[in-house]
Amino acid sequence: MLIVGVDPGSNATGFGIIRKEGTRSVHVASGVIRASTADSHPKRLHRIYRKLDEVLQRHQPQVMVVESLFHGNNSQSLMKLSQVRGVVLLAGEMHGLDIFEYAPMEIKAGLTGYGRAEKDQMVFMVGRILCLPDLKSPDEADALAMALYHSHRCLPERCAL
């Protein structure tokens, strides 16, 4: 089973694809979709959709994992993030993926044992689990963390295969 995790962001959207092989999780692909800050928000959304669509077409995962929306103090940022999440969810739905959402604290606690783990802790842990010593991007690590979390919590009888 191929699982794609997506960490939505209006400037940088991370993606990470892993293959679940029994109890093992193997890195397949990952990266960051960057949108120009010079572009309008609709143009950024379009770029994120197009690039994510290319990734989904190339790798054809069966499952998508996205962080559930958390409450922020800045309503403008929250609105933009919600729109990016909408584009990501639309891409997943257009590809017929089973979509799962988990809270950020749940994912962090599941991988590090601490729900308020810092970004560098997540990068380190994901790099260790997937044998990616050169992993540096927090956006990429967060996306891979989502896929890993789902993979580790997913039992065949409860998950889409």
Backbone as CSV, one residue per row, in Angstrom:
resi,resn,N_x,N_y,N_z,CA_x,CA_y,CA_z,C_x,C_y,C_z
1,MET,0.848,-1.174,0.000,0.000,0.000,0.000,0.894,1.237,0.000
2,LEU,0.590,2.201,-0.866,1.293,3.477,-0.893,0.451,4.519,-0.172
3,ILE,1.100,5.261,0.715,0.439,6.286,1.515,1.146,7.614,1.256
4,VAL,0.375,8.650,0.926,0.944,9.980,0.762,0.475,10.853,1.919
5,GLY,1.429,11.502,2.554,1.127,12.509,3.558,1.335,13.865,2.929
6,VAL,0.463,14.819,3.240,0.593,16.159,2.683,0.495,17.174,3.820
7,ASP,1.510,18.055,3.893,1.555,19.126,4.885,1.239,20.431,4.166
8,PRO,-0.034,20.878,4.187,-0.432,22.051,3.424,0.169,23.346,3.958
9,GLY,0.593,24.188,3.045,1.077,25.525,3.374,0.967,26.384,2.132
10,SER,0.664,27.675,2.293,0.471,28.511,1.110,1.792,28.866,0.432
11,ASN,2.901,28.819,1.167,4.212,29.062,0.563,4.949,27.756,0.269
12,ALA,4.801,26.786,1.153,5.487,25.501,0.992,4.553,24.383,1.440
13,THR,4.234,23.492,0.525,3.401,22.323,0.820,4.282,21.088,0.708
14,GLY,4.475,20.412,1.828,5.305,19.211,1.825,4.489,18.000,1.432
15,PHE,5.150,17.044,0.777,4.507,15.760,0.486,5.513,14.652,0.764
16,GLY,5.005,13.517,1.166,5.857,12.363,1.433,5.094,11.091,1.152
17,ILE,5.717,10.204,0.405,5.067,8.941,0.041,5.886,7.796,0.609
18,ILE,5.198,6.905,1.295,5.844,5.697,1.816,5.078,4.471,1.339
19,ARG,5.774,3.354,1.322,5.160,2.067,1.005,5.114,1.264,2.287
20,LYS,3.933,0.783,2.618,3.771,-0.081,3.785,3.996,-1.513,3.325
21,GLU,5.016,-2.139,3.892,5.348,-3.532,3.572,5.270,-4.331,4.862
22,GLY,4.097,-4.888,5.137,3.905,-5.603,6.400,3.992,-4.604,7.539
23,THR,4.973,-4.802,8.420,5.155,-3.879,9.542,6.180,-2.790,9.225
24,ARG,6.808,-2.858,8.065,7.822,-1.877,7.663,7.210,-0.748,6.840
25,SER,7.843,0.415,6.934,7.488,1.552,6.093,8.741,1.969,5.346
26,VAL,8.625,2.092,4.020,9.770,2.395,3.164,9.519,3.708,2.425
27,HIS,10.515,4.580,2.437,10.421,5.860,1.732,10.359,5.617,0.229
28,VAL,9.404,6.268,-0.449,9.264,6.173,-1.903,9.664,7.498,-2.544
29,ALA,9.087,8.587,-2.074,9.370,9.915,-2.640,8.914,10.968,-1.649
30,SER,9.517,12.131,-1.745,9.088,13.252,-0.910,9.669,14.535,-1.467
31,GLY,9.090,15.639,-1.046,9.574,16.925,-1.501,8.688,18.043,-1.007
32,VAL,8.945,19.223,-1.544,8.191,20.407,-1.159,7.749,21.130,-2.426
33,ILE,6.481,21.471,-2.477,5.939,22.278,-3.572,6.000,23.725,-3.095
34,ARG,6.801,24.516,-3.768,6.970,25.924,-3.378,6.167,26.821,-4.315
35,ALA,5.474,27.777,-3.720,4.719,28.757,-4.495,5.373,30.117,-4.290
36,SER,5.464,30.876,-5.339,6.096,32.186,-5.281,5.265,33.158,-4.457
37,THR,5.921,33.849,-3.556,5.217,34.856,-2.757,4.807,36.049,-3.616
38,ALA,5.382,36.174,-4.805,5.002,37.252,-5.725,3.661,36.964,-6.409
39,ASP,3.260,35.691,-6.444,2.008,35.313,-7.100,0.805,35.606,-6.206
40,SER,-0.329,35.791,-6.830,-1.576,35.957,-6.077,-1.921,34.634,-5.401
41,HIS,-2.775,34.717,-4.391,-3.158,33.489,-3.679,-3.832,32.476,-4.612
42,PRO,-4.739,32.889,-5.500,-5.319,31.910,-6.431,-4.265,31.227,-7.313
43,LYS,-3.248,31.966,-7.745,-2.175,31.360,-8.555,-1.386,30.340,-7.725
44,ARG,-1.149,30.651,-6.449,-0.462,29.702,-5.559,-1.281,28.423,-5.413
45,LEU,-2.588,28.597,-5.198,-3.462,27.423,-5.060,-3.417,26.566,-6.328
46,HIS,-3.433,27.216,-7.468,-3.384,26.482,-8.733,-2.070,25.719,-8.868
47,ARG,-0.955,26.363,-8.534,0.353,25.691,-8.612,0.403,24.474,-7.673
48,ILE,-0.083,24.661,-6.453,-0.085,23.550,-5.492,-0.917,22.391,-6.034
49,TYR,-2.093,22.697,-6.564,-2.944,21.643,-7.112,-2.247,20.921,-8.266
50,ARG,-1.708,21.685,-9.221,-1.051,21.085,-10.402,0.119,20.185,-10.012
51,LYS,0.983,20.694,-9.133,2.166,19.924,-8.740,1.782,18.685,-7.934
52,LEU,0.811,18.826,-7.038,0.365,17.670,-6.266,-0.304,16.646,-7.180
53,ASP,-1.085,17.121,-8.150,-1.712,16.234,-9.129,-0.642,15.428,-9.877
54,GLU,0.457,16.073,-10.272,1.559,15.373,-10.948,2.153,14.283,-10.056
55,VAL,2.357,14.604,-8.784,2.912,13.626,-7.831,1.961,12.434,-7.699
56,LEU,0.673,12.712,-7.563,-0.313,11.640,-7.393,-0.420,10.784,-8.658
57,GLN,-0.344,11.409,-9.828,-0.370,10.647,-11.076,0.857,9.753,-11.201
58,ARG,2.023,10.283,-10.848,3.280,9.543,-10.994,3.339,8.330,-10.065
59,HIS,2.914,8.506,-8.807,3.108,7.434,-7.811,1.861,6.613,-7.520
60,GLN,0.697,7.148,-7.795,-0.589,6.465,-7.616,-0.767,5.825,-6.228
61,PRO,-0.700,6.630,-5.185,-0.956,6.091,-3.844,-2.425,5.727,-3.693
62,GLN,-2.721,4.924,-2.689,-4.105,4.547,-2.409,-4.714,5.387,-1.286
63,VAL,-3.848,5.938,-0.431,-4.306,6.630,0.771,-3.620,7.993,0.873
64,MET,-4.383,9.007,1.319,-3.822,10.332,1.594,-4.071,10.661,3.061
65,VAL,-3.055,11.248,3.694,-3.174,11.685,5.082,-2.861,13.177,5.134
66,VAL,-3.743,13.931,5.794,-3.602,15.376,5.925,-3.855,15.738,7.385
67,GLU,-3.111,16.712,7.897,-3.378,17.186,9.252,-4.757,17.812,9.308
68,SER,-5.471,17.536,10.400,-6.751,18.216,10.599,-6.447,19.670,10.929
69,LEU,-7.400,20.530,10.659,-7.195,21.955,10.867,-7.143,22.264,12.358
70,PHE,-6.173,23.057,12.746,-6.084,23.472,14.142,-6.415,24.960,14.221
71,HIS,-6.805,25.411,15.384,-7.202,26.812,15.550,-5.967,27.677,15.734
72,GLY,-5.908,28.741,14.971,-4.789,29.672,15.085,-5.278,31.027,15.539
73,ASN,-4.342,31.896,15.870,-4.697,33.242,16.320,-4.951,34.182,15.150
74,ASN,-4.307,33.931,14.031,-4.422,34.820,12.883,-5.477,34.278,11.929
75,SER,-6.629,34.940,11.868,-7.740,34.428,11.046,-7.406,34.481,9.555
76,GLN,-6.602,35.458,9.126,-6.215,35.552,7.711,-5.365,34.346,7.308
77,SER,-4.398,33.989,8.140,-3.548,32.823,7.863,-4.366,31.540,7.890
78,LEU,-5.278,31.452,8.849,-6.130,30.272,8.969,-6.996,30.096,7.724
79,MET,-7.495,31.203,7.191,-8.328,31.143,5.987,-7.495,30.655,4.789
80,LYS,-6.289,31.189,4.626,-5.432,30.765,3.515,-5.055,29.291,3.651
81,LEU,-4.728,28.873,4.875,-4.394,27.468,5.107,-5.594,26.571,4.804
82,SER,-6.785,27.017,5.169,-7.999,26.242,4.882,-8.198,26.068,3.384
83,GLN,-7.880,27.119,2.627,-8.015,27.035,1.170,-6.996,26.070,0.577
84,VAL,-5.782,26.074,1.095,-4.764,25.122,0.624,-5.203,23.700,0.968
85,ARG,-5.702,23.501,2.176,-6.208,22.176,2.562,-7.318,21.725,1.618
86,GLY,-8.188,22.658,1.235,-9.268,22.332,0.297,-8.727,21.854,-1.036
87,VAL,-7.694,22.516,-1.536,-7.070,22.118,-2.800,-6.441,20.729,-2.663
88,VAL,-5.775,20.481,-1.540,-5.136,19.180,-1.294,-6.195,18.084,-1.214
89,LEU,-7.271,18.345,-0.461,-8.339,17.350,-0.331,-9.017,17.098,-1.677
90,LEU,-9.199,18.150,-2.458,-9.778,17.991,-3.788,-8.895,17.099,-4.663
91,ALA,-7.587,17.336,-4.641,-6.662,16.507,-5.429,-6.772,15.040,-5.009
92,GLY,-6.819,14.799,-3.710,-6.957,13.421,-3.226,-8.261,12.788,-3.668
93,GLU,-9.327,13.542,-3.575,-10.642,13.035,-3.990,-10.682,12.787,-5.494
94,MET,-10.078,13.677,-6.272,-10.054,13.521,-7.736,-9.299,12.250,-8.147
95,HIS,-8.368,11.818,-7.313,-7.610,10.594,-7.603,-8.220,9.367,-6.914
96,GLY,-9.363,9.541,-6.274,-10.061,8.414,-5.654,-9.360,7.855,-4.433
97,LEU,-8.583,8.690,-3.740,-7.842,8.210,-2.572,-8.739,8.138,-1.343
98,ASP,-8.442,7.204,-0.472,-9.060,7.195,0.852,-8.312,8.257,1.653
99,ILE,-9.032,9.195,2.261,-8.411,10.325,2.931,-8.632,10.229,4.435
100,PHE,-7.524,10.381,5.175,-7.552,10.340,6.634,-6.984,11.641,7.166
101,GLU,-7.528,12.112,8.277,-7.051,13.338,8.911,-6.750,13.055,10.376
102,TYR,-5.602,13.582,10.841,-5.194,13.443,12.234,-4.737,14.796,12.754
103,ALA,-4.915,15.015,14.045,-4.464,16.249,14.675,-2.937,16.267,14.730
104,PRO,-2.334,17.451,14.563,-0.866,17.547,14.619,-0.277,16.965,15.912
105,MET,-0.916,17.239,17.049,-0.391,16.719,18.324,-0.445,15.194,18.373
106,GLU,-1.454,14.611,17.763,-1.586,13.154,17.726,-0.438,12.539,16.914
107,ILE,-0.118,13.156,15.783,0.965,12.663,14.932,2.300,12.788,15.657
108,LYS,2.546,13.945,16.267,3.806,14.164,16.991,3.950,13.182,18.147
109,ALA,2.886,13.000,18.906,2.934,12.066,20.033,3.167,10.634,19.548
110,GLY,2.554,10.295,18.420,2.713,8.942,17.885,4.112,8.634,17.406
111,LEU,4.833,9.648,16.931,6.186,9.411,16.411,7.298,9.724,17.396
112,THR,7.094,10.722,18.260,8.169,11.117,19.170,7.850,10.800,20.624
113,GLY,6.577,10.496,20.900,6.173,10.270,22.285,5.774,11.561,22.987
114,TYR,5.866,12.704,22.275,5.548,13.998,22.872,4.747,14.828,21.879
115,GLY,3.532,15.200,22.240,2.626,15.903,21.339,3.018,17.319,20.976
116,ARG,3.979,17.881,21.701,4.435,19.237,21.395,5.889,19.233,20.906
117,ALA,6.262,18.161,20.248,7.630,18.040,19.729,7.937,19.191,18.777
118,GLU,9.170,19.658,18.822,9.621,20.747,17.942,9.886,20.195,16.542
119,LYS,9.973,21.103,15.573,10.194,20.701,14.178,11.484,19.904,14.015
120,ASP,12.559,20.314,14.681,13.823,19.586,14.533,13.734,18.169,15.093
121,GLN,12.914,17.975,16.125,12.705,16.628,16.663,11.969,15.754,15.646
122,MET,10.997,16.343,14.956,10.255,15.595,13.939,11.163,15.239,12.762
123,VAL,11.971,16.198,12.318,12.904,15.939,11.215,13.838,14.797,11.602
124,PHE,14.385,14.851,12.823,15.308,13.817,13.294,14.633,12.444,13.337
125,MET,13.452,12.381,13.940,12.767,11.095,14.117,12.360,10.481,12.780
126,VAL,11.798,11.279,11.890,11.394,10.771,10.574,12.625,10.299,9.801
127,GLY,13.703,11.082,9.872,14.954,10.685,9.214,15.485,9.357,9.734
128,ARG,15.392,9.152,11.039,15.847,7.885,11.648,14.970,6.712,11.222
129,ILE,13.669,6.894,11.286,12.746,5.804,10.966,12.882,5.372,9.506
130,LEU,13.019,6.349,8.617,13.045,6.042,7.180,14.462,5.977,6.601
131,CYS,15.474,6.051,7.463,16.878,6.002,7.018,17.166,7.103,5.989
132,LEU,16.804,8.325,6.340,17.040,9.493,5.491,17.919,10.480,6.267
133,PRO,19.215,10.213,6.340,20.087,11.073,7.153,20.198,12.506,6.642
134,ASP,19.893,12.756,5.369,20.006,14.098,4.808,18.696,14.882,4.834
135,LEU,17.665,14.338,5.468,16.381,15.026,5.544,16.553,16.325,6.332
136,LYS,16.174,17.437,5.742,16.337,18.745,6.392,15.037,19.545,6.454
137,SER,14.180,19.380,5.474,12.984,20.211,5.371,11.904,19.807,6.373
138,PRO,11.491,20.727,7.240,10.404,20.420,8.176,9.079,20.115,7.465
139,ASP,8.833,20.777,6.316,7.592,20.533,5.575,7.569,19.110,5.028
140,GLU,8.685,18.678,4.484,8.817,17.314,3.956,8.720,16.304,5.098
141,ALA,9.405,16.589,6.209,9.384,15.683,7.364,7.978,15.558,7.938
142,ASP,7.256,16.673,8.022,5.886,16.620,8.554,4.983,15.768,7.661
143,ALA,5.143,15.908,6.350,4.339,15.110,5.422,4.659,13.619,5.571
144,LEU,5.940,13.306,5.653,6.340,11.902,5.851,5.856,11.389,7.207
145,ALA,5.873,12.254,8.215,5.397,11.864,9.548,3.926,11.468,9.510
146,MET,3.122,12.213,8.744,1.700,11.883,8.624,1.511,10.507,7.998
147,ALA,2.261,10.247,6.916,2.163,8.941,6.247,2.629,7.832,7.185
148,LEU,3.727,8.065,7.901,4.243,7.072,8.852,3.243,6.806,9.971
149,TYR,2.691,7.867,10.519,1.741,7.704,11.613,0.567,6.831,11.175
150,HIS,0.037,7.130,10.008,-1.085,6.332,9.511,-0.651,4.884,9.282
151,SER,0.523,4.705,8.719,1.038,3.361,8.458,1.182,2.555,9.745
152,HIS,1.684,3.187,10.795,1.906,2.494,12.067,0.617,2.222,12.816
153,ARG,-0.362,3.075,12.631,-1.612,2.906,13.363,-2.616,2.069,12.592
154,CYS,-2.343,1.850,11.333,-3.274,1.202,10.424,-3.150,-0.322,10.467
155,LEU,-4.209,-0.969,10.832,-4.268,-2.424,10.751,-5.042,-2.796,9.501
156,PRO,-4.681,-3.887,8.818,-5.330,-4.226,7.554,-6.866,-4.261,7.616
157,GLU,-7.416,-4.717,8.710,-8.872,-4.802,8.791,-9.536,-3.442,8.979
158,ARG,-8.750,-2.407,9.371,-9.322,-1.066,9.588,-8.997,-0.097,8.481
159,CYS,-8.119,-0.453,7.578,-7.635,0.510,6.596,-7.899,0.047,5.175
160,ALA,-8.003,1.041,4.311,-8.157,0.735,2.882,-6.874,0.152,2.341
161,LEU,-6.991,-0.857,1.519,-5.803,-1.451,0.920,-5.807,-1.286,-0.560
